C-alpha cells in the first residue's frame, strides 16, 4: 500500500507537482512558413517536463519516467537531445541517476545552454526521503552535463550543485553563477559562483539578497532585483558586474511580482510589478519606461524586440498565447508612469499550452500541450 507525497509549491517557480510515493513498513526543422496546427514541423511525442533550444536549432528535453522499487514509486526524468537534422539520442537515463543513500525523486524543471553550445545546466526539483517514517523534503539542485551525455565534475568532485537555482554559465563556459536560498521558504536568494576547475569561489555580493536575477546574453553582468534581508525596503533594480563588486542602481521599483527577462539584444528589461502590470525599461536610459496592463503570465521576447509573446497563466499551468506589441518607451519622473492596455493577437487559434519557447534565431515557436504534454514546434508567426 502506498501513500502519495506531493511537492510543496515553490513560490519563485510557481510549480505544483507530485514527485514521490512512499511505502511505510523526429524530425528536422525545415524553413519557416505559415503557421499550420495540423502539421507542426516537429512533434516529439513524449511526456515532456522541460526543454530548451540552442543557438543552432538543437533541442534538449526531459521526458517523464517513473519506476518502482521494493518500497517506493519514484520519478527520474530522462534527458534527450534532438539534433538539428532530427536525430534523437538519450543523454541521461534517469533511473541510473542517484545521489547519496536515500531514495529520491526528481523532475527536470528547466535547461540552460552554455555560450559555446556544448554544455547544459539542468535544474532539478527533488523530493528526498529523509527517515524511516517516510518523511520527505523538497529541494532543488543543478546538474551539469555536456551534449554527449557526459556528466561534468566540478573540481573533480560531484556533477551537481546542491541548492542551486536559476543557474547560468559564465561567458567562457568554464564557470557557473547561481542563486541559493537565503530567506526561507524561497523568499530571498544569495548569489554564488563556482568554477569547473577549482570549485566554489567567494561571492562579490556576499551578504546581499535578491528576489530574482536575469542573466545577460554575454554574461559579463546581470540585472538583479535586490531587497534587504528584512524585506523592509522597496525592491531595487541593480546592474551587477559578475567579475567584480561593481554595481549600479538603475531604479527603485514600485513592486516586483516576478518574470524578469532581458531582451535578446540586452538593451531592455521587462518584469511584472504586480499581478496585472508589465513594466519595460531601457537599460541604457533607465528613466525611459512603459507600463502595460496585460495580466500576470509567462512571456518571451520576439527576436526584433518589437513585441512579446505572453502565455496568460503562471509557469507550468496551461494558458493561451497572445502576441503584444510594445509601445515606445518614454522618459518619466518619479512614480507617475502611465499604463496602457495594448491590443492582443491570439496565436495558435487560441488553444492552451503548458509551456512555450521561441528559438534563438526567431524562426520557430515550440509549445508543450497539456494532458499528453508532447512537444510541438511551429514556424514563428509573423
C-alpha positions in Angstrom: 0.0 0.0 0.0 1.4 3.4 -0.9 0.6 6.9 0.2 1.3 9.9 -2.1 3.6 12.7 -1.0 3.3 16.0 -3.0 5.8 18.7 -3.6 5.0 22.0 -1.8 4.6 25.0 -4.1 8.0 26.5 -5.0 6.9 30.2 -4.8 9.6 31.5 -7.2 8.9 28.8 -9.7 5.1 28.6 -9.0 5.1 24.9 -9.6 3.0 22.3 -8.0 3.9 18.7 -8.8 3.9 15.3 -7.2 7.3 13.7 -7.1 7.3 10.7 -4.8 5.0 8.0 -3.3 6.4 6.4 -0.1 5.5 3.0 1.3 5.7 2.9 5.1 6.6 -0.6 6.8 11.5 13.1 -35.1 12.4 15.1 -37.4 14.4 18.1 -38.6 13.3 21.8 -38.8 12.5 23.0 -42.3 12.3 26.7 -43.4 9.6 28.6 -41.6 6.3 29.0 -43.4 2.8 30.0 -42.4 1.5 28.5 -39.1 -0.3 25.2 -39.5 -1.6 23.5 -36.4 -2.3 20.3 -38.3 1.3 19.9 -39.4 3.9 21.0 -36.9 7.5 20.9 -38.3 8.4 18.8 -35.2 6.4 16.6 -32.9 8.3 14.9 -30.0 5.6 12.5 -28.9 6.7 12.1 -25.2 5.6 13.3 -21.8 7.8 16.4 -21.8 8.9 18.0 -18.4 11.1 20.8 -19.8 13.0 21.8 -23.0 15.3 24.4 -24.4 16.6 25.4 -27.9 20.3 26.0 -28.5 21.5 28.6 -31.0 21.9 26.0 -33.7 18.4 24.6 -33.6 19.0 21.6 -31.4 16.5 20.9 -28.6 17.4 19.4 -25.2 14.4 18.0 -23.5 13.3 16.0 -20.4 10.9 13.0 -20.6 9.0 12.0 -17.5 9.9 8.5 -16.3 8.6 6.5 -13.3 9.8 3.2 -11.9 9.2 1.0 -8.9 11.5 -0.3 -6.2 10.5 -2.6 -3.3 9.5 0.3 -1.1 9.0 3.3 -3.4 7.4 4.6 -6.6 9.9 7.0 -7.9 10.2 9.6 -10.7 13.5 10.2 -12.5 13.3 12.1 -15.8 15.4 11.0 -18.8 17.2 13.8 -20.7 17.3 13.6 -24.5 18.8 15.7 -27.3 17.3 16.3 -30.8 19.9 17.3 -33.3 19.3 19.9 -36.0 18.9 17.1 -38.5 16.2 15.5 -36.4 18.2 12.6 -34.9 17.5 12.0 -31.3 19.6 10.4 -28.6 19.4 10.0 -24.8 21.9 11.9 -22.8 20.9 10.7 -19.3 18.9 7.6 -18.2 17.1 8.9 -15.2 16.7 5.5 -13.4 20.5 5.3 -13.2 20.9 8.8 -11.8 21.2 8.7 -8.0 22.8 10.8 -5.2 23.5 9.5 -1.7 21.9 6.6 0.1 18.4 8.0 0.5 15.7 7.3 -2.1 14.7 10.4 -4.0 12.6 11.6 -6.9 13.2 14.4 -9.3 11.8 16.2 -12.3 13.7 18.5 -14.7 12.3 22.0 -14.3 14.5 23.9 -16.8 17.6 23.8 -19.0 20.2 26.4 -20.0 22.8 26.0 -22.7 26.4 27.4 -22.4 27.7 30.1 -24.7 29.9 27.6 -26.5 26.9 25.4 -27.3 28.3 22.2 -25.8 27.4 22.3 -22.1 24.0 22.1 -20.4 22.6 23.0 -17.0 19.6 21.0 -15.9 17.7 22.4 -12.9 16.1 19.5 -10.9 13.2 19.7 -8.4 13.8 16.9 -5.9 12.0 15.1 -3.1 14.2 13.0 -0.8 13.1 10.5 1.8 15.0 11.5 5.0 14.0 9.0 7.6 12.4 5.6 8.1 8.9 7.1 8.7 8.8 8.2 5.1 9.3 11.9 5.8 10.3 13.7 2.6 12.0 17.0 1.9 11.7 19.1 -1.2 14.7 21.0 -2.7 16.4 21.8 -5.9 19.8 21.1 -7.5 21.5 21.8 -10.8 23.1 19.0 -12.8 26.0 19.7 -15.3 26.5 17.7 -18.4 27.7 18.1 -22.0 25.9 17.4 -25.3 27.4 13.9 -25.5 25.7 13.0 -22.2 28.9 13.0 -20.1 28.3 14.4 -16.6 30.7 17.3 -15.8 32.6 17.1 -12.5 33.3 20.3 -10.6 36.8 20.4 -9.3 37.0 16.6 -9.9 34.1 16.1 -7.4 30.4 15.9 -7.9 28.4 16.8 -11.0 25.6 18.6 -9.3 25.4 21.9 -7.4 23.1 21.4 -4.4 20.5 24.1 -3.6 21.4 25.9 -6.9 18.5 27.7 -8.7 18.4 29.8 -11.8 22.0 28.8 -12.7 23.8 30.1 -15.8 27.1 29.6 -17.5 29.8 32.2 -17.4 30.8 33.9 -20.7 33.8 31.5 -21.1 31.6 28.4 -20.4 34.1 27.5 -17.6 32.0 28.7 -14.6 28.5 28.8 -13.2 26.7 31.5 -11.3 23.5 30.7 -9.5 21.1 31.6 -6.7 20.9 29.9 -3.3 18.1 30.3 -0.8 18.9 33.0 1.8 15.4 33.5 3.4 13.1 30.6 3.7 10.8 29.5 2.2 12.4 30.7 -1.1 11.7 34.4 -0.4 15.2 35.8 -0.9 18.3 34.4 -2.6 22.1 35.0 -2.4 24.4 34.9 -5.4 27.0 32.2 -5.6 29.9 31.4 -8.0 31.8 28.2 -9.0 34.4 27.3 -11.5 34.6 23.9 -13.1 38.3 23.6 -12.5 38.5 24.9 -8.9 35.1 24.7 -7.4 33.3 27.4 -5.2 34.6 30.9 -5.4 34.0 33.9 -3.0 30.9 35.8 -4.0 31.4 39.5 -4.9 27.9 40.1 -3.4 28.2 38.2 -0.2 25.6 39.4 2.3 23.3 40.9 -0.3 19.9 39.3 -1.0 17.9 39.2 -4.2 14.3 38.5 -5.3 15.4 37.5 -8.8 18.1 37.8 -11.4 18.2 38.0 -15.2 21.5 36.8 -16.7 22.6 38.8 -19.8 23.4 37.1 -23.1 27.1 37.9 -22.8 27.2 37.0 -19.1 29.6 39.8 -18.1 26.9 41.4 -15.9 23.5 40.6 -14.6 20.3 42.6 -13.8 19.0 41.8 -10.4 16.0 42.8 -8.2 17.6 43.4 -4.8 15.8 43.6 -1.5 17.2 43.9 2.0 17.3 40.8 4.2 14.5 42.1 6.4 12.3 43.0 3.4 11.6 46.4 4.9 12.6 48.5 1.9 11.4 48.6 -1.7 12.9 46.3 -4.4 15.7 47.9 -6.3 16.8 47.2 -9.9 20.6 46.7 -10.0 23.2 46.1 -12.7 25.9 43.8 -11.2 29.3 43.2 -12.7 29.9 39.4 -12.4 33.7 39.8 -12.4 34.0 42.5 -9.7 31.9 44.0 -6.9 30.9 46.9 -9.2 27.2 47.7 -9.3 24.8 50.4 -10.5 21.4 51.0 -9.1 19.0 51.5 -12.1 15.7 52.2 -10.4 13.6 51.8 -7.3 10.6 49.7 -8.2 7.0 50.2 -7.1 6.8 46.4 -6.7 8.0 43.2 -8.0 5.9 40.1 -8.9 8.3 38.2 -11.0 9.3 37.1 -14.5 12.3 39.4 -15.0 13.7 39.0 -18.6 16.3 40.8 -20.6 15.6 41.4 -24.3 17.7 39.4 -26.9 20.0 42.5 -27.6 20.5 43.2 -23.9 19.1 46.7 -24.3 15.8 46.3 -22.4 14.4 44.6 -19.3 10.9 43.6 -18.5 9.2 42.3 -15.4 5.8 42.3 -13.6 5.5 44.9 -10.8 2.2 43.3 -9.7 -0.3 40.7 -11.0 -1.5 43.0 -13.8 1.2 45.3 -15.0 4.3 44.5 -17.0 7.0 47.2 -16.8 9.5 47.6 -19.7 12.6 49.6 -19.1 15.6 50.9 -21.2 18.8 49.7 -19.6 20.9 52.4 -21.1 18.4 55.1 -20.1 16.6 53.6 -17.1 14.1 56.6 -16.9 12.7 55.5 -20.2 9.8 53.2 -19.3 6.5 51.8 -20.5 3.8 50.0 -18.5 1.3 47.6 -20.0 -1.8 46.1 -18.3 -1.6 42.5 -19.7 -2.2 40.3 -16.6 0.4 38.1 -15.0 1.8 35.3 -17.1 5.0 33.9 -18.8 6.4 35.9 -21.7 9.3 35.7 -24.2 10.6 38.5 -26.4 10.2 38.4 -30.2 13.6 38.4 -32.0 13.2 42.0 -33.1 12.1 43.1 -29.6 9.0 44.9 -31.1 6.6 42.6 -29.2 6.3 39.9 -26.6 4.5 36.5 -26.7 2.6 36.0 -23.5 1.1 32.8 -22.0 -1.8 34.0 -20.0 -1.1 31.8 -17.0 1.7 31.2 -14.5 4.6 28.8 -15.0 3.7 25.1 -15.5 0.0 26.0 -15.9 -1.9 26.0 -19.2 -2.9 29.2 -20.9 -3.4 30.6 -24.3 -0.7 32.5 -26.2 -1.1 36.1 -27.4 1.2 38.5 -29.2 1.5 42.0 -27.7 3.2 44.9 -29.5 5.4 47.1 -27.2 4.7 50.8 -27.1 7.6 53.3 -27.4 9.4 53.9 -24.1 9.0 57.4 -22.7 11.1 59.4 -20.2 9.3 59.6 -16.8 9.9 61.2 -13.5 9.1 59.6 -10.1 6.3 57.1 -10.0 3.9 58.9 -12.3 4.1 56.4 -15.2 1.0 56.0 -17.5 -0.4 52.5 -18.0 -1.6 51.4 -21.4 -3.8 48.4 -22.2 -2.4 47.1 -25.6 -4.4 45.0 -28.0 -3.6 41.3 -28.2 -3.3 39.0 -31.1 -4.2 35.4 -30.4 -1.7 32.7 -31.6 -2.2 29.1 -32.5 -6.0 29.5 -32.7 -6.4 30.4 -29.0 -5.5 26.9 -27.8 -3.9 26.5 -24.4 -0.4 25.3 -23.8 1.6 24.4 -20.7 5.0 25.7 -21.8 6.4 27.6 -24.8 9.7 29.0 -26.1 10.9 30.9 -29.2 14.1 29.6 -30.9 17.1 31.9 -30.6 17.1 32.6 -34.4 13.4 33.6 -34.2 12.2 31.0 -36.7 10.2 28.7 -34.5 7.7 28.7 -31.7 7.7 25.5 -29.6 4.8 24.5 -27.3 4.0 21.8 -24.8 0.4 20.7 -25.0 -1.5 20.0 -21.8 -2.5 16.5 -21.0 -0.3 14.3 -23.0 2.4 17.0 -22.9 4.1 16.3 -26.2 6.4 19.0 -27.7 5.2 20.7 -30.9 7.3 23.1 -33.0 5.7 25.5 -35.4 7.1 28.3 -37.6 7.1 31.6 -35.6 4.1 33.6 -36.6 5.0 36.9 -38.3 
